[in-house]
């Protein structure tokens, strides 16, 4: 029996959709003898550090990936239903092949949130894929991806043209992905998942593209499907007792998304212009509500099967017995992967220094003693000794930049009229924090201990509790 690795897995970080804990996935993979597991959560990489750490603990090769939301134009945030426009999102699986691939995966993920968010979906487009595809492996993904959707709604010829675009971009790092959950009649097309698979297999054979088997796992054990179904009900605000019917929930998700966007616009316009522009947007909302009131096929969103679990190698081998290479080819991808080196070192922004200061420590010392002159007026030997001691500890632990950043935004807040608390917690024991304006409590006066705040015997990030007033904190 060929080795098999799951290359399409959702964890608890596929928010309100994935129901598999990372540790449970790794434990089962290890027990089954799988050499690797891929994490491919919807639209994010939130679990990457935890995933790699757990994989290393179980001696399973971690493959970091993401199932992105792919759209035509990530910048487009307005859609006219009257013109038949909607936010057509397709799923796209990408796996990081090496460190460069991981960096590009992270870049794509960041750009999806920075530039592509519409409703609740972080989105990418082909422009970003062309720019950041190096070091990545791509697959045809699930039934919600571009090629399967083209097969369903436009036919095999157009699906072939779509496949060629991906092959031109990814070459040998592109794979046809097939899944078998027994799903029927997708979006009322009369076509089943297996109908789509057969077209995919024909295209793969014609263009000499290797095929991999996946299970798009969303939970660990088969019996977990009921708990996963409840999670989907929470996601879509539906009752579990409602019958599952893919079409209606997809439709009402679009309607709900439009409502959220228009109400967001309404709030922005009110903030800028008062209540004047309400009428135009309320007319749009009325049209959306009218559309939503039309009769639609009944049913809520759900998977209609208990087969989206983390299947064993034996189960996957039996399921794809007629396409044995789809099992063996997963190992080819595993062999291509060099796991990313994910360090937990805190990376702070580089605080911009005036030209006369060579290091953050030099500038912090300058600010500290300038502030001490204002706080104490006369610098006694005790004050100097304490400040020197604290600055040595801060320098040794590498936290000068942290102090500079913190004092900068606190002092800026005060300068624009934001009320800032005097300081609480262990940070009140720092004379440096007092002198640079982070706190307004003199630790010398109250005999407060700096060691409760920073201690060379306990290396951890400083914890400075900061209170901004509720009214002006947005400044």
N, C-alpha and C positions, 0 to 999 in steps of 0.2 A: 504494500500500500504506500502510495506517495505521501510525502510530508505535505501538510496543509497548514496555512496560516490565515486567520481572518483579517482581511484588509479593508473592511467596511464596517466599522463598529461605532455605535453611539453610546456615550456614557451619560452620567447624571448631568454633565455640562451641556448636553443638548437640552436646553432648558424647557421643562414641561413637555418633553418628548422622549428623551432617553431616560431609562429607568435602571441602568446597569451601573453598579459601583465599580470603580476602577480596580480596587483590590479583589473583588469577586471575579472579575474578568480574568485577572492575572492568575489567580488561584486555579481557576478552571483550565486556563490555557496550559499552565504548568503540569497539572494532573493529566492532561490529555497528551502532553508531549509536543505541543505546538512550539516551533522555534521562534515565532514572532507574533505580535498583535499590532494592528493599526488603530489609532484613535482618530475618528473622522466625524467630529461633532458638527452640528448645523451652525454654520456661520461664525464660529468662534474657535479659539484655541485656549480657552480659559483653563483647561485641565492639563496642559502640556507638562508643566513641572511635576505635578502629582503623578501623572501617567508615567513619565520617564523614571521617576524615583521608585514607583511600585514595580515597574518592569525589571529594573535592576535588582530589586529585592528578591524577585522570583527567578532571576536569570533568564528572562524572556526578552527577546530583542524588541525594543520599542520603535514603532514607526509613527511619526507624528504627521497627521494630515488634517484636512478640513473638508467638509462638504459645503461648498460655497453656494450662495444664491447668485446666479448669473443672469444679467439682464442686458438689453440692447444698449442702454445708456444709463450709467450709474448716476448721472447728474439730473436726470429727469425726475421731477417730484410732483408733477401735476398731470392728471389724466382726465380727458373729457369722455364721459360715458356716452354722451350724445354722439360723439364721433366714433364710438366703438373702441376707444382706447382703454387699456388697462395695464397694470404692472405685471407683465408676463415674466415670472421668475422661473428659472430652470435650475435644477440641482447640478453641481459639478464637483466631483471628487478629485482632490489633489493630494499627493503624498510627497513629503520632503525626502529627497534622495540622499542629501548630504547637508553639511553646515550651510553652504550657500543656498541650497534649496529651502532649508528651514528659515533663513533670513528673508527669502522671497515670499515664503508662505506667510510669515509674520507681517511682511509689508503689505501683502494683499489683504490680510485680515484687518490691519490698521486702516488702510485706505477705504475698505468697505464701511467701516464705522465713521470715518472722518468725512468722506465724500458721498457715500452711497446709501445711507439709511433712508428708507421710506417706510412709513408706518413703523413696524417693529423689526423690519428686515434690513440687515447690513448687506449691501449688494456690490458685486464687482461687474465689470464688463470686459469685452474682448480686448479693448485698448490696454487695460491693466494686465491681462494675461500675456499679451505680446511683450509687454515691458518687463514682466517679472516671472517668466516661465522657466528660466534657467535653474537646473537642479531639481526640477519637479517631475513627478510621474503623474499622468492623468489617465482616467478611465472614462468609459461611456456612462458610468454611474448607474443610477436606478431608473425606474419608469418615469420619473419626473425630470429627467435630463433632456438635453437638446435632441440627441439622436433618437432615443425611444419616442419622444413626443412628436418628432417629425415623422417617424414610422406610423404612429397612430393617426395623425391628422393630415399628413401631406403625401405619404407614400414612400416606397423604397427608393425611388430615383432621387428624390430630394434629400432623403436620409443619407444616401451615398455621397452627395455633394457636401453635406455637413461633415461627414466622416473625413473627407479629404482635407477640410480646413484644419481639423485637429491633427491629422497625420503630418501635414506640412509644418505645423508648429512644434509638435512633440516627437515626431519620428518614432524610433524604437521604444520610446518611453511612453507610448500610448497603448492602452489595452482595452479590448472589448470586455465588458463586465456583464455576466449573466446571473440572474437570481431566479429562484423557484419557490414561490410562496403559494402557488395555486390560485392566484388572483385572476378574476374573470371580468369581462365587459368593462374595460377602463373607460371612464367618462362617457358611458353610453355609446361607445364606438362599436361594440360587438366584438372587439378584439381582446384576447386574453394576454396575460404575461408571457405565456409560452409562444403565442403567435409572434410577439415582439422578439422573443429570444431566437426564434428560427430565422427571422430576417437579420438579426445581429450576427448569427453564425454564418449566414450566407455572405454577408458583407466582410466578415473577418476572413473567410476563406478566399474570397475574391481579391482582397487587398493584402493578404498575408499578414494579418494582424493577430497577435496572440490573444487568447481568450482566458479570462480568469473567472472562477466561481466565487461569489460572495453571498452573504445572507442578510446584509443590511441590519445587523442585530441591534435591537433596541432594549433588550433585557437579557438576563443571564440564562434562566431556566424556563422551560416551556410553561410551567405553571405560573410564571410571573406575568403572563399576558393580561390577567384580570386587573392586577395592580397597575399595569401600564395603561390599560384602557381607562381606568379612573384618572390617571394623570392627564390623558388626552382630554377627558371631560373637563378637568380643571382648566386646561389650556384654552378650550373653546367655549367655556361657560355653558356647557350642555349637561343635561341629565343623563346618567348612565342608562336609565330605562328607555331612553329614546333609541329607536332603531338606527343602526349604522347605515349611512348613505353618503358616499363621498361627495357627490355633486353639490348638494345643497350647502353643506358646510363650507366648501371652498368658495361658493358664491357669496355667502353671507360674510365670510372673512373679508372678501373684497369690499363689500358694502361697509362693514365695520371699519376697515382701514380708511375708506374715503371719509367717513364721518370724523374719525380722529384727526385726519389731516385738515379738513375744513374747519373744525372747531379750533385747531391750533392756529389756522390763519385768522380766525375771528378774534382770538385773544391778542394776536400780534397787531391787528388793525385797530382794535380798541385801545391798546397801549399807545399807539402812535397818533390816532386821529379821533379818539372818543368813540361814540356809538354810531357815527354817521354811516360807515360802510356795511352795517349789519344786514341791510336788506338784500344786497346782492348775494352774499354768502348764504343767508337763510333761504333764498330761492334755490340755491344749489342743494342745500340740505333737504328741502322739500322734494326735489326731484329724486334724490337718493332714497328718501323714505317711500316715495311712490313706487319706485322700482323694486324696493325690498318687499312691498306689499303684494306684488304679483305672485301667483301660485308657482311653486317650484317643486321638483321632486323631493320627497320627504327624506329625512335621515340626518344623522350627525356624522362628524368626521370620526373615522376609526379604521382599524386595519383589517377587519373582517376575517381574521385568521390568528392562530396562536403560533405561527411559524417564524416570527421575527426574533428568535432567540439565538444565543451563542451556541451553535451546534458543535458537536464533537467532530473530529476528523473522520470517524467512521460514518457518521450520519451524512456529512457533506459528500464523502466519497460515494456512498450509495445513491444519494440524490442526483449526482452528476455522473453516474456510471457510464452513460452513453457519450459523455464528453470528458474522458479521463484527463486529457491534457489541461483542462480548466483547473483541476486540482493541482497538478504538478507545476503549472505556470506560476502559482502563487509563490513558490520557492524561488523562482527566477527574480521576482520583485524583491523578495527578502534579501537575496544575495546582492542586489544592487544597492541596498540601503546601508549607509553609515550613520548610525544614530547620532543626533545632535548632542553637543556638549552643553547642557543647560546648567549654568551655575546660579546659585542662589545669592551671590554677592549683590548687595544693594548698589545700584548705579544711580548716583545723584546727578542732576544737571550741573554743568560747569558754571559756577557763579562768575559773572564778568568782573574782572579786577581792574582797578585804576592802574595806569601805566607804571606808577612808581612802586608797585608791589609785585613781587615775583611769585608769591604763593598765597593760597587762601589762608594759611596759618599767619603769614605776615599781616595780611589785611585785617584778620580777626583780632590780632593783638593790638593793632592800631585803633580799631573801633572800640575795643575793650577799655583801653587806658584813656582814650578821649572821653568815653562815656563815664568812666570812673571819676574823672575830674569834675564832671557835672553832678554826679550822684553824691560824691563824698567831699568835694571841694578840696580837702587836704588828704593826700594819700599817705596813710600811715604805713609803717613797715608791715603790720599785720595784714592790711588790705593788699599791699603789693605781693606779699608772700602767698596769700591765698589765690590771687589772680594768676600769678606765675604757675602755681601748682595746678590749677584747673586747666590753664592753657596747655601745659605739658601733657596732661591726660587727654585732652581733646585732640592734640596733635598726634599723640601715640596711637589713638584709636581711629584717626582719620576722619573726624567729624567736623572739621572747621567749615567745610562747605555747607553742611547741614545747618550750622548756626547762622551762617551768612544768609542763606535762603530764608530761614525762619524769621530772623530779625528784619529782613527786607520787607516781607509782606505784612508783618505786624506793624512796623513803623509806617508803611504806606497806608494801612487801614486807618491808623490814628490820624494821618495827615488829611484824609478825605472825610473825616467825621464819623468813622465807625468806632463805636465804643468797644474797647477790648478789655477783657478781664485782667485783674492784676496778676494772675498766675495761680495755679493750684497743682497739687501732686508733687512729685519728687523734683521737678524742674525748678521749683521755688528754692531749692537748696543750692542753686548755682549762682555764684557772684558774677560770672561772665554773662549769664543770661540777664541778670539784673542790670549790668553796666551797658549792654548793647540794646536794651529796651524790650527784650522778650518778656520779662516779668517786671513787676513793680514792687517786689518784696525783697528787702535787704536780708540776705541769709546771715550776714554777720550780726545784725541787730538781734535776730531771733535764734541764733546758734543752730542754724539748720545745716545738715550734713550733705556735702556734695556727693559723697560716696553712695548715697541712696539713689542718686540720679545717674551718675557714671562711675563705673568701677572696672579697673583693668582685669579683675578676677572674674568678671561677668560680662563678656563681650556681647553686646546687643545694641540695636539702634536706640538712640535717645528717644524718650517718650515725653513730649512736651504737650500738655493739655492746653488748648487755646480756646477761649470763649469770645465769639463775636456777637454783637447784638443782632436780634432777629430781623429788625427793620432794614438795616443798612448793609448787611453782610454781602449782598449781591454786588456791592461796589468793588 
